[in-house]
């Protein structure tokens, strides 16, 4: 007599890279909404549909998960500004398009931006170092763009200009949190009025 076997059932195994992207997307939302201290790994695991031990297997710790979220935001911000820079025909358009890309990133990736700005809520030197590396990445990127527009500036001046631009972007992004009616285009216009004259070499 032939034995009948019941069909095998079970959840389809997701590729690791895809699962990591899913975890990071959920974690970014939870960290941004609840803050680092208020975030529970149990909550993230439940939302993703994993056990907590499996979540720890992927990222090691809650801090490791936050660092992975920050590293993804770092990559995405550089990609956004690099794409914006590639289409610019003049130094003024270059500055305008990169500033606009930054402000649109803060709008389109609100959770990531919330993570980037809330460093004081995370008592961790590793997280602080990662946040500073994001600033350094953008500073070096901006300095490289400025050097093409202003070859007459020495490296120290280029670094100072880039630091000023990055700092102004961060502060205006925070200002926009208090003034949500200010669009990305308006914020870009304000900074263009401030920084565009610096693109023209002195006679």
Secondary structure as a PSIPRED ss2 file (coil, helix, strand):
# PSIPRED VFORMAT (PSIPRED V4.0)

   1 X C   1.000  0.000  0.000
   2 X C   1.000  0.000  0.000
   3 X C   1.000  0.000  0.000
   4 X C   1.000  0.000  0.000
   5 X C   1.000  0.000  0.000
   6 X C   1.000  0.000  0.000
   7 X C   1.000  0.000  0.000
   8 X C   1.000  0.000  0.000
   9 X C   1.000  0.000  0.000
  10 X C   1.000  0.000  0.000
  11 X C   1.000  0.000  0.000
  12 X C   1.000  0.000  0.000
  13 X C   1.000  0.000  0.000
  14 X C   1.000  0.000  0.000
  15 X C   1.000  0.000  0.000
  16 X H   0.000  1.000  0.000
  17 X H   0.000  1.000  0.000
  18 X H   0.000  1.000  0.000
  19 X H   0.000  1.000  0.000
  20 X H   0.000  1.000  0.000
  21 X H   0.000  1.000  0.000
  22 X H   0.000  1.000  0.000
  23 X H   0.000  1.000  0.000
  24 X H   0.000  1.000  0.000
  25 X H   0.000  1.000  0.000
  26 X H   0.000  1.000  0.000
  27 X H   0.000  1.000  0.000
  28 X H   0.000  1.000  0.000
  29 X H   0.000  1.000  0.000
  30 X H   0.000  1.000  0.000
  31 X H   0.000  1.000  0.000
  32 X H   0.000  1.000  0.000
  33 X H   0.000  1.000  0.000
  34 X H   0.000  1.000  0.000
  35 X H   0.000  1.000  0.000
  36 X H   0.000  1.000  0.000
  37 X H   0.000  1.000  0.000
  38 X H   0.000  1.000  0.000
  39 X C   1.000  0.000  0.000
  40 X C   1.000  0.000  0.000
  41 X H   0.000  1.000  0.000
  42 X H   0.000  1.000  0.000
  43 X H   0.000  1.000  0.000
  44 X H   0.000  1.000  0.000
  45 X H   0.000  1.000  0.000
  46 X H   0.000  1.000  0.000
  47 X H   0.000  1.000  0.000
  48 X H   0.000  1.000  0.000
  49 X C   1.000  0.000  0.000
  50 X C   1.000  0.000  0.000
  51 X C   1.000  0.000  0.000
  52 X H   0.000  1.000  0.000
  53 X H   0.000  1.000  0.000
  54 X H   0.000  1.000  0.000
  55 X H   0.000  1.000  0.000
  56 X H   0.000  1.000  0.000
  57 X H   0.000  1.000  0.000
  58 X H   0.000  1.000  0.000
  59 X H   0.000  1.000  0.000
  60 X C   1.000  0.000  0.000
  61 X C   1.000  0.000  0.000
  62 X H   0.000  1.000  0.000
  63 X H   0.000  1.000  0.000
  64 X H   0.000  1.000  0.000
  65 X H   0.000  1.000  0.000
  66 X H   0.000  1.000  0.000
  67 X H   0.000  1.000  0.000
  68 X H   0.000  1.000  0.000
  69 X H   0.000  1.000  0.000
  70 X H   0.000  1.000  0.000
  71 X H   0.000  1.000  0.000
  72 X H   0.000  1.000  0.000
  73 X H   0.000  1.000  0.000
  74 X H   0.000  1.000  0.000
  75 X H   0.000  1.000  0.000
  76 X H   0.000  1.000  0.000
  77 X H   0.000  1.000  0.000
  78 X H   0.000  1.000  0.000
  79 X H   0.000  1.000  0.000
  80 X H   0.000  1.000  0.000
  81 X H   0.000  1.000  0.000
  82 X H   0.000  1.000  0.000
  83 X H   0.000  1.000  0.000
  84 X H   0.000  1.000  0.000
  85 X H   0.000  1.000  0.000
  86 X H   0.000  1.000  0.000
  87 X C   1.000  0.000  0.000
  88 X C   1.000  0.000  0.000
  89 X C   1.000  0.000  0.000
  90 X C   1.000  0.000  0.000
  91 X H   0.000  1.000  0.000
  92 X H   0.000  1.000  0.000
  93 X H   0.000  1.000  0.000
  94 X H   0.000  1.000  0.000
  95 X H   0.000  1.000  0.000
  96 X H   0.000  1.000  0.000
  97 X H   0.000  1.000  0.000
  98 X H   0.000  1.000  0.000
  99 X H   0.000  1.000  0.000
 100 X H   0.000  1.000  0.000
 101 X H   0.000  1.000  0.000
 102 X H   0.000  1.000  0.000
 103 X H   0.000  1.000  0.000
 104 X H   0.000  1.000  0.000
 105 X H   0.000  1.000  0.000
 106 X H   0.000  1.000  0.000
 107 X H   0.000  1.000  0.000
 108 X H   0.000  1.000  0.000
 109 X C   1.000  0.000  0.000
 110 X H   0.000  1.000  0.000
 111 X H   0.000  1.000  0.000
 112 X H   0.000  1.000  0.000
 113 X H   0.000  1.000  0.000
 114 X H   0.000  1.000  0.000
 115 X H   0.000  1.000  0.000
 116 X H   0.000  1.000  0.000
 117 X H   0.000  1.000  0.000
 118 X C   1.000  0.000  0.000
 119 X H   0.000  1.000  0.000
 120 X H   0.000  1.000  0.000
 121 X H   0.000  1.000  0.000
 122 X C   1.000  0.000  0.000
 123 X C   1.000  0.000  0.000
 124 X C   1.000  0.000  0.000
 125 X H   0.000  1.000  0.000
 126 X H   0.000  1.000  0.000
 127 X H   0.000  1.000  0.000
 128 X H   0.000  1.000  0.000
 129 X H   0.000  1.000  0.000
 130 X H   0.000  1.000  0.000
 131 X H   0.000  1.000  0.000
 132 X H   0.000  1.000  0.000
 133 X H   0.000  1.000  0.000
 134 X H   0.000  1.000  0.000
 135 X H   0.000  1.000  0.000
 136 X H   0.000  1.000  0.000
 137 X H   0.000  1.000  0.000
 138 X H   0.000  1.000  0.000
 139 X H   0.000  1.000  0.000
 140 X H   0.000  1.000  0.000
 141 X H   0.000  1.000  0.000
 142 X H   0.000  1.000  0.000
 143 X H   0.000  1.000  0.000
 144 X H   0.000  1.000  0.000
 145 X H   0.000  1.000  0.000
 146 X H   0.000  1.000  0.000
 147 X H   0.000  1.000  0.000
 148 X H   0.000  1.000  0.000
 149 X H   0.000  1.000  0.000
 150 X C   1.000  0.000  0.000
 151 X C   1.000  0.000  0.000
 152 X C   1.000  0.000  0.000
 153 X C   1.000  0.000  0.000
 154 X C   1.000  0.000  0.000
 155 X H   0.000  1.000  0.000
 156 X H   0.000  1.000  0.000
 157 X H   0.000  1.000  0.000
 158 X H   0.000  1.000  0.000
 159 X H   0.000  1.000  0.000
 160 X H   0.000  1.000  0.000
 161 X H   0.000  1.000  0.000
 162 X H   0.000  1.000  0.000
 163 X H   0.000  1.000  0.000
 164 X H   0.000  1.000  0.000
 165 X H   0.000  1.000  0.000
 166 X H   0.000  1.000  0.000
 167 X H   0.000  1.000  0.000
 168 X H   0.000  1.000  0.000
 169 X H   0.000  1.000  0.000
 170 X H   0.000  1.000  0.000
 171 X H   0.000  1.000  0.000
 172 X H   0.000  1.000  0.000
 173 X H   0.000  1.000  0.000
 174 X H   0.000  1.000  0.000
 175 X H   0.000  1.000  0.000
 176 X H   0.000  1.000  0.000
 177 X H   0.000  1.000  0.000
 178 X H   0.000  1.000  0.000
 179 X C   1.000  0.000  0.000
 180 X C   1.000  0.000  0.000
 181 X C   1.000  0.000  0.000
 182 X C   1.000  0.000  0.000
 183 X C   1.000  0.000  0.000
 184 X H   0.000  1.000  0.000
 185 X H   0.000  1.000  0.000
 186 X H   0.000  1.000  0.000
 187 X H   0.000  1.000  0.000
 188 X H   0.000  1.000  0.000
 189 X H   0.000  1.000  0.000
 190 X H   0.000  1.000  0.000
 191 X H   0.000  1.000  0.000
 192 X H   0.000  1.000  0.000
 193 X H   0.000  1.000  0.000
 194 X H   0.000  1.000  0.000
 195 X H   0.000  1.000  0.000
 196 X H   0.000  1.000  0.000
 197 X H   0.000  1.000  0.000
 198 X H   0.000  1.000  0.000
 199 X H   0.000  1.000  0.000
 200 X C   1.000  0.000  0.000
 201 X C   1.000  0.000  0.000
 202 X C   1.000  0.000  0.000
 203 X C   1.000  0.000  0.000
